[in-house]
Amino acid sequence: MGVLLGSVRRWCWSSKASAELSVHALPVALAVLGVVAGLLIARFPPVVLLGAFAVLGVMLGSLAEPLVGLGAALVAGPLRAWLEIRSPGLAPHVGQALLVWTLAAWIARGLWQRDLRLWLPGLAAPLACFVFVGMLSLWGATDLEAGVTELLKWIQILIVCAIVWDRLVRLGGRAVLLAAGGAVTGAVFQAAIGVWQFMGGGTVVDEFAIRKGLYRAYGTFQQPNPYAGFVGFMGAFAVGVALGLTIDAVRRRHSGDGWWGLAGLWATAALLVAGLVASWSRGGWMGFGAAVIVLIALLPHRRLTGIGLMALVVGLGVLLLVTGRLPAALMERLAGGMAYLRFTDVRGVGITDENFAVVERMAHWQAALNMWRDRFWLGVGLGGYEAAYPAHRLMAWTLPLGHAHNFYLNLLAEVGVVGTLVFLGWGLILAWGLLWTSNHTRGALRALTLGLIGAWVHLAIHSLVDHLVVNNVHLHLGVLLALSAWVFDEAHRQWGERRDTYLLLRSGRFS
């Protein structure tokens, strides 16, 4: 019997058997597939079928390359707020489901190849420390459920970073295109929706009216400010990369098809900037303006030249503002934004239609400071701002807004001085790593570094007046973190090779 079974198994694996099975099985498989497709078309609308096949394609593609599934999660993730209104239930969590599938496909691929690497880059280690402090803050938290939800968000940033970092180390430039391409595609989709909404398309919200026929864009975020944060930092990323590649192409005197790629990149950046302008968000404009100023300063390798260019651009902007050469609506919006940059005690301040938004924001800032004073070291618990608000609010402001409308004050309230210092320490280490990289690289690697600097600067400045880590945007932050670690690692490797070559030349042993 054993001999017979062995003979059958050897026949099944033989090339002749495989050919015979292919000849007979292919027509049967196609027939079955045709019957199933016909039944599906008769039963479901074309849109539903198209979506189902797209999801199936992404799931299968993720098995071959995990970044395919991650790219789909980056595009679908920001749909959450829109889906919660139009299709409540499981649909809003499609981005999370795609992330879980991507993680499972990545782990399965690693186990199958016996080469699973569960590791984080060095630049992400301080953020892992912040996550640990966030876990500690949940001991005696005001709202444990909200705290766990917020903690999972930061853990997902590390998970996305680990997946992208692994693929970057293995694939190099191809993984950069896949990861950055997925992140930019999601932002371009949102920007296109925003421009359409700006011109009166979609559901018109009277509260967002700018003037007759024009409305503030909000994408699928349902609010203009977080939408502006998303398209803003991705727009700063695209502008930084485009600037770096353009300068490098001019310096090398490139010609030919490369300029078509640059033209497409600049068109992408222009659409993202248009989406940001359409949001009419002063915080978004402020963050993007700061990012552009920093990029201009860093663009030349000579720092004095960069500082001179930055001073020229800032001076030109101030001149346009003072002389009133900007459009009147834009001038009024920018002038009103100055009020958000100061902090005052608003207890007893008279509330009018003109100052309501500013006073409301200041009141929530003060509530955050009250929470911090009450729980100095570890705060009220990660994600606990809204639950702790009633006990720390100002008298006239009963409605919590979910967060303090200042990310740093929100951190201080939720994770205390310990968590805030750890987070700021991570930010300083990240900033130092990217600045070092921009000084020691050229070409495409430096262009990518400039884009990352632009994105992080926008986030840092816009976060002074808002909380942007919402609506699955944190998935994009995981990608940016992995890319930042990769350019830093590549710069160190290239710098080390140049240094070794120089030492060999000096010693006379290089031939």
N, C-alpha and C positions, 0 to 999 in steps of 0.2 A: 504493500500500500504506500509506504514512504517513497519507494522508487517511482511509483506512478504519479504521486503528487509532485515530486521533483521534476519529472518530465513535463507535466502540464505547466508548471511555473516557468520552466525554461522556454517552452514554446510561446507562452504569453509574452515573454520579454524579448523574444527574437524579433529581428527586423521584418521578417516575412509576415509574422502574425500582426505586427503593428500596421503594416501596409494593408493587409486584408481587413483589419478592423477599421482603418481609416476609410477605405473604399465603401464599406457597408454602413459605417456609422454616420458619415458626413451627410448623406441624403436624409437619413432618418432624423438627425439632429436639426437640419434645416427645416424639415417638414414640421417637426414639433415646435420649433421656434416660430414658424409662420402661423401655426394655429394659435399659439399663446399670444402673439402680437395682434392677431385679428380679434381675439376675445377681449384683450385689453383696450384696443381702439374702440370696440363696440360698447365697452362698459364705462370708460373714463374719458373726461374731456382731454383734448390735445395738450393743454397747458399742464395739466396734472401729469400726464404721461411724459412730457418733455422734462419736467422737474424730476420725476422719478428716475428717468434714464440718466439725467445729469448727476443725481446723487449716486446712482449705481456706478457710473463712470468714475466719479471721484473716489468712491470706496475701493474700486479695483485698482485705480491709479495709485492710491496711497500704499497699496501692498508693494508696488514696484518702486515708488519713491514717496516717502512720508511727507515731503514738502508739498506734494500735490494736495493732500488732504488739509494741510495747514493753510495753504493758500486759499482754499475754499472756506475754511473757518474765518480767515481774515476778511473775506468779502461778506460772508453771511453774518458774522458776529454783530456788526453795528445795526443790523435789521431788528434787533431784539425789541427796542422800545416801540417801533412801528408795529411789529407782529403782536405785541401784548395787547394792543388796542384792537386790531383788526382780526386776529385769530388767536385768542387766548387758549391756553392749554400747553401742549408740548411744542407747538410751532416756534414760539419765541426762543426756545433753547436749541435751535438748530446749530448755531455756532458752537455751543458747548458740546453738542453731540459729535460734531465733526472733529473737535479737538480730542475728545475721548477716543474716537476711532483712529485718529492719527497717532495718538500715543500707543494704542494697542497695536497698530500696524508697525510702528517703529520698534516696539519691544519684540513683537513676533519675528520681524525681519532679523533683528540682532540675535535672537535665540536660534533661529534657523541657520544663520551663518556662523553661530558660535562666536560672535564678536559684539556683544552688547556692552556699550560703554555708558554707564550712568555717572556722568561727571559734569561739573560746571566750570566755566573759565574763571580765572582769578578775579576779573573785574566784577563778577557776580557774587563773589563770596561775601562782601559786606552787606549786600541785599539779603542774602540768606541769614545773616546775623539779625537784620531788621525783622525778618519773618519770625525768627526765634523770639525776639523781644515782643512782637505782636502776640505770639502764643502766651507769653507770660502775662501780658496785659489782660488776657481773658480770665485770669484768676480773680473772681469777684466782679466780673464785668457787669455793666448795667443791662446789656442785652446780649446774652450769650449766642442766640441764634443769628443775629445780625453780625456778631463778631466772627463766628465761624464762617459765614458767607464771605465776609471781607477778607478773612485770612486765606480762604481758598483762592480768592482772586490773586493775591500776591504769590501764593504757591504756584498758580498757573503761569505767572510770569516766569518763574524759575523753570517750570516744565518746558515751556515754549523755548526759552533760552537754551536749555539742555538739548532739545531736539535739533534746533537750528545750528547750534555750535557743533554737534556731532556731524551733521551733514556738511558744514563748512570745512571742518577738518578733513573730511574724506573726499569731498568733491571740489573744494576751492571755489573758483570763479563761477562755475555752473550753479552752485548752491546759492551764491550771492544773487544771481539773476532770479532764481526761483523765489527766494525768501523776500528780497526787496520788491520784486515784481508783484507778488501777491499782496504785500502791504500797500503798494502804490495803487494797484488796481482797485482795492476796496475804497481808497480815498477818492480816486477819480470818479468812481460810481456815485459816491456821496456828493462830490462837487457838481457833477452834471445835474443831479436832482436839485441841488441848491440853486443853481443858476435858473433852472426851470421854475422853481418856486418864487424866486426873486421877481420874475416877470409875470407873476400871477397864475402860474400853473398849479395844478393839484388842488388840495383843500386850502382855501383862502382863510387865514386866521386874522381877524380884524385887529387883534392885539399886536400883531407883528407888522401892521401897516406902516410904511415909511412915508409915502405920499400916494396920490391916486395912481393905481396901477402897479405899484412897487411894494414888495413885502420882504421882510427879513427871511432869509433862507434858514432851514433847520434840518434838511435832509430827512433821514429816518430816525433822528435823535429826539424829535418832538420839541426840542428847545434849541434856540440859536447859539447859545454860548458854548455848550459842550460840542456841538457840531463844528463851531468855529475852531475850537481847540484841536479837533481831529484833522480837519482839512488844513489847518494852519501849520501844525508841526510836520505833517506829511508834505505840505507845500514847501516849507523851509528845507526839508530833506531834498526834494526834487530840485529846488533852486540851487542849493549848495553843490549837488552833484553836477548839475548842468554848468554852473560857473567853473568848477574845477576842470571838467572835461573840455570846455571851450578854451580856457586859458592854455591848457596843455596842448590842444590841437593847434592853436595859433603859434605857440612856442616851437612846436615841432614842424610847423608848416604842413600839416596834413591836408590832403585833398581827396576828392572822390566820394565813395559811398559813406564814409564816416560822418560827413556833414548832414546827410539825411537822418542818421540816427540822432545826432545832436538836435536837429530841427524837431524831431518827434519828442525828444526829452523836454525841450523848451516849450513845446505846445502843451505837454502834460503839466508842466509847472505853471503855465499861464492859466490853464483851466482850474487848477487847484487854488491859485491866487484869486481868480474870479469868484470861485465858491466862497473863499474867505471874505472878500469884499461884500458879497451878497448877504452874508450873515449879519452885517451891520453891527458886529460885536467889537466894542472898544477894547476889551481884554485881548481878543484875538489879534486885532491890529497892533496892539502894543507888543504882544509877544513876537509877532512876525517882524515888526520893525526892529526890535532888539536883535533878532536872529540875523537879519540882513546886515545890520551895522557890524555885528561880530564877524560875519562872513567877509565883508569888505575889508575889515582890518586884518584878517588872516589870509586873504587871497594871495598877496605877494609874499614871497619868502623873506623879503627884507621888512622888518617890523616898522621901521620909520616910514617907509613907503605906504604900508598898510594904515598906519595911524594918520598919515596925511590924507589918504583917500577917505578914511572914516570921517575926519574933521570936515572935509569938503562936502561929503554927502549930508552930514548932520547940519552943517551951515546952510546948505541949499534948502533943506527941508524947513528949517526955522525961518529962513527968508520968505519962502512961499507962505508959511503960516502967518507970519507977521504982516505981510503985505496983502493978505487976503486973496492970493491968486488961486487958491484951491476952490473947488465947488462949494457953494454956500452950505448945502446939507452936510457935506463932509466936514467943513469947518465947525459947524455947530456940534456935530457928533464928537469931534476930537476935543473941542473946548469943554464939553460936558464930561469927558473922560478924566480930566484933571482932578475932579472931585474924588475919584476912586483911589487916588494915590496918597491921600492923607488919612490919618486915623484920629478921630476925636471921640470924646464921650458924648453919646447922643441921648443920655437920660435927660428928660425935660425939654428936648428940642421940639419945636413946633413942626408938625408934619404937613407938607403941602404936596400938590401933584408934581411939582418940579423936583423936590428933594426926596421923594418917597423911596426911590430905588437906592439912593446913596445911604440914607438913614437906616433902611432895612438891612443893608449889607453890614453897616457898622454895628448894628445891634446884635447881629449874629456873630460878628467878630468878638464882641464883648462877652457874649455867652460862652464862646470857646475859651476865652481867658479865664472866666469864672470856673469852668470845669477844670482847667489846668491848676488853678490855685487850690481847688478842693482835692485833687488827686495829682500831686506834683510829679511823682517819679514815673508812674506807669499809666497815668490817665484813667479815663472812665472805661477803657477797653476798646480795642480795635472795632470800628464800625458802630460804636455806641453813642455818637453825637446826638442823633435824633432822639433816642430814648432818654438821654440825660438832659435834653434841652429844657423840658418843663421846670426842672428844679434849679436851673441856672439862668433862665432867660431874664430879659428886662421886662418891666411891668407891662408896657404897651404892646409887646410883640409876642403874641401867644402861638403863632403858627410856625412850626419848625420847617425849614426848607430842605431837610435831609442832610445838609452839611453846612460848614461855616462860610462857604464862598471865599475861602482862602485856604489852600491846601496845607500850608505850613501851620497855620493856627489850628486847623482841623487835626493835624498830626499831634500837635502839642496837647490838644484836648483829649485825644483818644489813646495815645501811647506815651504821653508825658515827656519829660525832658530826656529820659534815657532813650526812648525810641526815636525822638526827633534828632538827637545828636548822632545816633547811629545812621539814620537816613541821610542827614546832611553830610556825614563823613563819607558815605558811599558816593554821594553826588560830587564831592570834591575829588575823590579818587578817580571817578569816571572822567571828570573835566580835565584833570591832570593827564590821564592816559591819552585822551583824544588830542589835547594840545601838543603833547610830546610826539604823537603820531603825525600830526600835521606838519611838524617841523622836520621830520626825518623821512618823509616819503615824497614821491612825485607820481605823476600820471594818474591812472584810474584809481589807485589805492588812496591817493591824497584827495581825489574828488569825492570818493565815498566817505572819507573821513570828514570833509567839509560838510557834506550833507547831513551826517550824523550830528555834528556840532550844531548845525542850524536847527535840527529837530529838537535836541535837548535844550538849547537856549530858549526856543519858543515855549516849550513845556515849563521850564523854570520860571519864566517871566509871567506867562499867562496864569500860572497857578497862584500868583499873588492875589488874584481876584476871582478865582473859581476853582472847582474841583473837577478835573478832567478825566480821572480814571473811572469812567462809567461806560455803560452800554458796550461792554466787551472790548473797549479800546485797549485794555491792559494786554490783550494778545499781541497787539502791535508793539507795545513796549518791550515785550519779551524778544521780539525779532530785532528791534533796535539795539537791545542790550547785547545779544549774541553777535550782531554785526560789529558793534563797538569793540567787543573783546577780540574779535577776529582781526580787525584792522590793526589793533594794538599788537597782537601776537605776530602778525605778518611783518609789521614795521620793525619789531625787535629782531625777527629772524633775518630780514634783509640788512638791517644795520649791523648785525653781528657778522654776516658774510662780508660786508664791505670792510668792516674793521679787521677781520682776519686777512683779507686780501692785502690791505694796507700794511699790516704787520709783516706779512710775507715779503712784500716788495721792499720794505725797509731792511729786512734781514738778508736780502739777496738770494733767498731760496726759492723764489717764484720764477718759473720759466714757462 
